[in-house]
Amino acid sequence: MALRLIQRIWRGFQPGTSSCRQSKRVSSFQPQVQVTGEMVEALREVVGSANVSTAMAVREQHGKDESMHRCRPPDAVVWPQNVEQVSKLAEICYRHSVPMIPFGTGTGLEGGVGAIKGGICFNLTHMDRILDLNVEDFHVTVEPGVTRKALNSYLRDSGLWFPVDPGAPASLCGMAATSASGTNAVRYGTMRENVINLEVVLPDGRILNTAGKDRRFRYCIRKTSAGYNLTSLFVGSEGTLGIITKAALRLYGTPESIVSAVCAFPSVQAAVDSTVEILQCSIPIARIEFLDEVMVDACNKFSSLQYAVLPTLFLEFHGSDQNVEEQVQQTEEITQMNGGSKFSWAKDQETRNKLWMARHNAWYAALGLRPGSKGYATDVCVPISKLPEIMVETKKDLVKSQLTDGGGCQKMMSPGCHIC
């Protein structure tokens, strides 16, 4: 069954067939298939006239995200209310060989919502229910309109929380579709490790539960070796395999104590050495991020901060009061042995938020380096040991290309890899 499913999905990529968002390797940006008035009427029959729009302003709003890429508006926008409507809409698009573009909150930085070949945009924000919270088994099911912030607000009195935080008000199903990461990845992992099950509408309208049809969303079993891992296949598929309409997510107990810390270093190498030693000592760090001196200076100016203009680590610790105190003490000793200075930490939320302000506003601070410019975000992954080398090379490239006068790099440390 799973093999037949994979074969059918693959056939959806072949020329002349429809898939949810066409391949990025296209030779033309012209629409492949004309969306006719008859097709628009068929869409209206499914979701109602109020939930279909062909207005240019609405289409342009859905043809661009937060990236620098120019607007690629779809031919029409639809607002389905449930998975059955998504299935019927997908079936219509599939029958007419019209591309489908899922749309969440539009906070992406890669231009993924652009309708480069036209098509129908599925705005999923009306599907915003939080379902099946299971406190005993530590999981919850959400629809695609639910954001990370909304979920954690809902969980506030349950003693649980969802830790993956990409730093934007993103929808959780959108985070699953893009395999989002975040500042807590060093301890809690990315979306790939925290998605248990997905409900997906395939290009032809069929509905798939990736963790098994019989289990559906009531039985989110953590330990099993049965069958193909279709959930992992769809996480990070970026809308190319189907439209995610539900996600069962792993939850965690709210930490008893949270402490944030900041430490400056004389060099990038010293900061990297501290990071490696912290991980080697098995200190269960919750967050560890790095800003170079150019970015620290930009953040100081943008957020009215007073950090030393040096390579800087931002850290966070989760656990019991006693454990966190021990972790902070160990970490401070390690940073001092590597030349770290100005080690400061905070426990109350207001001060912690202020400590992390530089990290959270780094994107806008970077744009402030050259007013009126647009940002181009990308990810570069190297082993932590190669961080100083790639920092030096990247700075040289930035100066040579005249993008900035010295470069600015925002870093997130993860065990075994480095993402900037």
C-alpha positions in Angstrom: 0.0 0.0 0.0 2.7 2.4 1.0 4.7 1.6 -2.2 1.7 2.2 -4.4 1.2 5.6 -2.6 4.8 6.7 -3.2 4.5 5.7 -6.9 1.3 7.7 -7.2 2.8 10.7 -5.6 5.8 10.4 -7.9 3.6 10.3 -10.9 2.2 13.7 -9.8 5.6 15.2 -10.6 5.6 14.0 -14.2 5.0 16.5 -17.1 1.3 17.1 -17.8 0.1 16.3 -14.3 -0.8 18.5 -11.4 1.0 18.8 -8.1 0.7 21.2 -5.2 3.1 23.9 -6.3 5.1 23.1 -9.4 8.8 22.4 -9.3 11.1 25.4 -8.8 13.1 24.4 -11.9 10.8 26.1 -14.4 11.7 27.7 -17.7 8.9 30.3 -17.7 6.8 32.2 -15.2 3.8 32.2 -17.5 0.7 30.3 -16.3 0.6 26.8 -17.6 -3.2 26.4 -17.6 -5.8 29.1 -17.8 -8.2 29.3 -14.9 -11.6 29.7 -16.5 -14.7 31.3 -15.1 -16.3 27.9 -15.1 -13.6 26.6 -12.8 -14.0 29.5 -10.5 -17.7 28.8 -10.3 -16.9 25.2 -9.4 -14.7 26.5 -6.5 -17.5 28.7 -5.3 -19.9 25.8 -5.2 -17.6 24.1 -2.7 -16.8 26.9 -0.3 -19.4 29.6 -1.2 -18.9 32.9 -3.0 -17.7 34.7 0.1 -14.7 32.3 0.3 -13.4 32.7 -3.3 -11.7 35.9 -4.5 -10.2 36.9 -7.9 -9.6 40.5 -6.9 -6.1 41.7 -7.8 -5.4 43.2 -4.4 -6.3 39.9 -2.7 -4.2 37.9 -5.2 -1.2 40.1 -4.7 -1.5 39.8 -1.0 -1.2 36.1 -1.3 1.6 36.1 -4.0 4.3 37.3 -1.7 5.8 36.5 1.8 8.4 38.3 3.9 11.2 37.5 1.4 12.8 39.8 -1.2 11.2 37.9 -4.1 8.7 39.8 -6.2 5.0 39.1 -6.0 3.7 36.1 -8.0 0.0 36.3 -7.6 -2.3 33.3 -8.0 -5.3 33.3 -10.3 -7.7 33.0 -7.4 -7.7 32.6 -3.6 -10.0 30.2 -1.7 -10.7 29.9 2.0 -11.7 26.3 2.8 -13.4 25.7 6.2 -12.6 22.0 6.7 -10.6 19.1 5.2 -13.6 17.9 3.1 -13.6 21.2 1.3 -9.9 21.1 0.8 -10.3 17.6 -0.7 -13.0 18.8 -3.1 -11.1 21.9 -4.1 -7.9 19.8 -4.8 -9.9 17.4 -6.9 -11.2 20.2 -9.1 -7.6 21.7 -9.5 -6.3 18.2 -10.2 -8.9 17.6 -12.9 -8.0 20.9 -14.6 -4.2 20.5 -14.2 -4.1 23.7 -12.2 -1.3 24.2 -9.6 -2.3 24.6 -5.9 -0.4 26.8 -3.4 -1.0 26.3 0.3 -0.9 29.6 2.3 -0.6 29.9 6.1 0.5 33.2 7.7 2.8 34.4 4.9 5.9 34.8 7.2 8.3 32.7 5.1 11.6 34.1 3.9 12.1 31.9 0.8 9.3 33.0 -1.5 7.5 29.7 -1.2 4.0 31.2 -1.6 4.8 32.7 -5.0 2.5 31.3 -7.8 5.2 31.1 -10.4 2.8 29.3 -12.8 -0.5 30.8 -11.6 -3.0 28.5 -10.0 -5.2 28.5 -6.9 -4.0 29.7 -3.5 -5.5 27.8 -0.6 -5.7 30.2 2.4 -6.0 27.8 5.4 -6.3 30.4 8.2 -10.1 29.7 8.7 -9.2 26.1 9.8 -7.9 27.2 13.2 -9.1 24.6 15.8 -7.0 23.0 18.5 -8.1 19.4 18.8 -7.4 16.3 20.9 -5.2 17.7 23.6 -3.9 14.7 25.5 -2.1 15.8 28.7 -1.2 12.2 29.7 0.4 11.3 26.4 1.9 14.7 25.8 0.5 15.5 22.3 -2.1 17.8 20.7 -3.7 18.0 17.2 -4.0 21.3 15.4 -5.5 22.6 12.2 -3.4 24.6 9.7 -4.6 28.0 10.9 -3.2 27.6 14.5 0.0 29.5 15.2 2.7 28.5 17.7 1.9 31.5 19.8 -1.9 30.6 19.9 -1.1 27.0 20.8 1.2 27.9 23.7 -1.4 30.4 24.9 -4.0 27.6 24.9 -1.7 25.3 26.8 -0.8 27.9 29.5 -2.7 26.2 32.3 -2.0 22.6 31.3 1.6 22.5 32.4 2.7 21.8 28.8 4.2 23.8 26.0 5.4 23.4 22.4 9.0 24.6 22.2 9.9 24.9 18.5 10.2 28.6 17.9 11.3 29.9 14.4 11.0 33.5 15.7 8.0 34.4 13.5 4.2 34.1 14.1 4.1 31.1 11.8 1.4 28.5 11.5 2.2 25.1 13.0 1.3 23.2 9.8 3.3 25.6 7.8 6.2 25.0 10.2 5.7 21.2 9.5 5.6 21.8 5.8 8.9 23.7 5.9 10.5 21.6 8.6 11.0 24.8 10.7 13.7 25.0 13.3 14.3 27.6 15.9 16.2 28.8 18.9 15.3 25.7 21.0 16.5 23.2 18.5 19.6 22.3 20.4 17.5 20.7 23.1 14.1 20.0 21.7 14.9 19.4 18.0 13.2 20.8 14.9 9.7 20.2 13.6 10.8 16.9 12.1 11.4 15.4 15.6 8.2 16.9 17.0 5.6 15.9 14.4 3.9 12.6 15.3 1.2 12.4 12.6 -0.1 14.4 9.7 -3.4 14.5 7.8 -2.6 15.5 4.2 -4.8 16.1 1.2 -2.9 14.7 -1.8 -3.0 16.4 -5.2 -5.9 14.4 -6.5 -8.0 15.1 -3.4 -7.4 11.8 -1.5 -6.9 12.2 2.3 -3.9 10.5 3.9 -3.0 10.0 7.6 0.8 9.5 7.5 1.1 7.5 10.8 -1.5 5.0 9.6 -5.1 5.0 8.6 -6.3 2.9 11.5 -4.5 4.9 14.2 -5.5 8.3 12.7 -5.1 11.0 15.4 -6.3 9.2 18.5 -3.3 6.9 18.9 0.0 8.9 18.7 2.3 6.0 19.5 5.9 7.1 20.1 7.7 3.8 19.8 7.0 1.7 16.7 9.0 0.1 14.0 6.1 -0.8 11.7 5.8 0.5 8.1 7.3 3.4 6.1 7.9 6.7 7.9 5.5 8.8 5.7 5.3 11.5 8.3 9.0 12.3 7.9 8.5 12.3 4.1 5.9 15.0 4.3 7.6 17.2 6.9 9.7 19.6 4.9 8.0 18.8 1.6 7.1 22.5 1.2 3.7 21.8 -0.3 5.1 19.7 -3.2 3.4 16.4 -2.0 0.2 17.6 -0.6 -1.6 20.1 1.7 -1.3 19.5 5.4 -4.7 19.9 7.1 -3.9 18.5 10.6 -0.8 17.9 12.6 -0.3 15.9 15.8 2.5 17.5 17.7 4.7 16.4 20.6 4.4 18.5 23.8 6.8 19.0 26.7 6.4 19.8 30.4 6.8 23.5 31.2 10.2 24.0 32.8 10.2 24.8 36.5 13.0 27.3 36.1 14.3 29.2 33.0 17.5 31.2 33.1 18.9 33.2 30.2 22.6 34.3 29.9 24.8 36.4 27.6 28.6 36.2 27.3 31.1 38.1 25.1 34.3 36.7 23.6 37.5 38.1 22.2 37.1 36.0 19.0 34.8 33.7 17.1 37.2 30.8 17.8 36.8 31.4 21.6 33.0 31.4 21.3 33.1 28.2 19.2 35.4 26.5 21.7 33.0 27.3 24.5 30.1 25.9 22.5 31.8 22.6 21.8 32.9 22.2 25.4 29.4 23.0 26.7 28.0 20.2 24.5 30.8 17.8 25.3 30.1 18.2 29.0 26.5 17.1 28.4 25.1 20.3 29.8 21.4 20.2 28.7 21.4 23.7 27.2 18.0 24.7 25.8 19.2 27.5 23.5 22.6 28.6 22.3 23.0 31.2 19.6 25.8 33.3 18.3 26.0 36.9 16.9 29.2 38.3 15.5 30.4 41.8 16.4 28.9 43.4 13.4 25.4 42.0 14.2 25.8 42.9 17.9 26.6 46.5 16.9 23.5 46.6 14.6 21.3 45.1 17.3 22.6 47.6 19.9 21.6 50.5 17.6 18.3 49.0 16.5 17.1 47.9 20.0 18.8 50.5 22.1 21.0 47.9 23.8 24.4 48.2 25.3 26.1 44.9 24.6 29.9 44.8 24.2 30.6 44.9 20.4 32.3 41.5 20.4 31.4 38.0 19.2 28.6 37.0 21.7 26.8 33.9 22.8 23.2 33.9 23.9 22.2 30.9 26.1 19.2 29.6 27.9 18.8 26.8 30.5 15.6 24.9 31.4 15.0 22.6 34.4 14.6 22.5 38.1 15.9 25.4 40.2 18.9 23.3 41.4 19.7 21.8 38.1 19.6 25.2 36.3 21.8 26.8 38.9 24.4 24.0 38.4 24.2 24.4 34.6 24.7 28.1 34.7 27.7 27.7 37.0 29.3 25.1 34.8 28.7 27.2 31.7 30.2 30.3 33.2 33.4 28.4 34.2 33.7 27.1 30.6 33.3 30.5 29.1 35.8 32.1 31.4 38.4 29.4 30.5 38.0 30.5 26.9 38.3 34.2 27.5 34.6 35.0 27.9 33.7 38.2 29.8 30.7 40.1 30.8 28.8 36.9 31.6 25.3 38.0 32.8 22.2 36.0 33.5 18.6 36.6 34.4 15.7 34.5 35.7 12.7 36.8 35.7 10.8 36.9 32.4 11.1 40.6 31.8 14.9 40.6 32.1 15.2 37.4 30.0 13.1 39.0 27.2 15.5 42.0 27.3 18.5 39.7 27.1 17.1 37.9 24.0 15.9 41.1 22.4 19.0 41.3 20.2 18.4 37.8 18.8 14.7 38.3 18.2 15.2 41.7 16.4 18.4 40.6 14.5 16.6 40.4 11.1 15.3 44.0 11.3 18.6 45.1 12.8 20.4 43.6 9.8 18.1 45.5 7.4 19.0 48.6 9.3 22.6 48.2 8.3 21.6 49.6 4.9 18.3 51.5 5.1 15.9 50.9 2.2 17.4 47.6 1.3 15.8 44.2 1.3 17.1 41.1 3.1 18.0 37.8 1.5 17.8 35.0 4.0 19.5 31.6 3.5 20.8 28.7 5.6 24.4 27.5 5.5 25.2 24.3 7.4 28.8 23.4 8.5 30.3 21.5 11.4 30.8 23.8 14.4 34.6 23.3 14.1 34.4 25.0 10.7 32.6 28.1 12.0 35.6 30.5 12.3 36.7 29.6 8.8 33.4 30.1 7.2 32.9 33.3 9.1 36.1 34.8 7.8 35.3 33.7 4.2 31.8 35.0 4.3 32.9 38.4 5.7 35.4 38.7 2.8 32.7 37.8 0.3 30.3 40.4 1.7 32.9 43.1 1.6 33.9 42.1 -2.0 30.3 42.2 -3.2 29.7 45.5 -1.4 26.6 44.0 0.3 27.8 45.4 3.7 31.0 47.0 5.0 32.0 44.0 7.1 29.2 41.4 7.1 26.8 40.4 9.7 26.1 36.8 10.6 23.4 35.5 12.9 24.1 32.0 14.1 22.2 29.1 15.8 24.3 26.4 17.3 23.1 22.8 17.2 24.9 19.6 18.2 26.9 18.4 15.2 26.1 21.2 12.9 25.9 24.9 12.6 23.2 26.9 10.9 23.6 30.6 9.9 
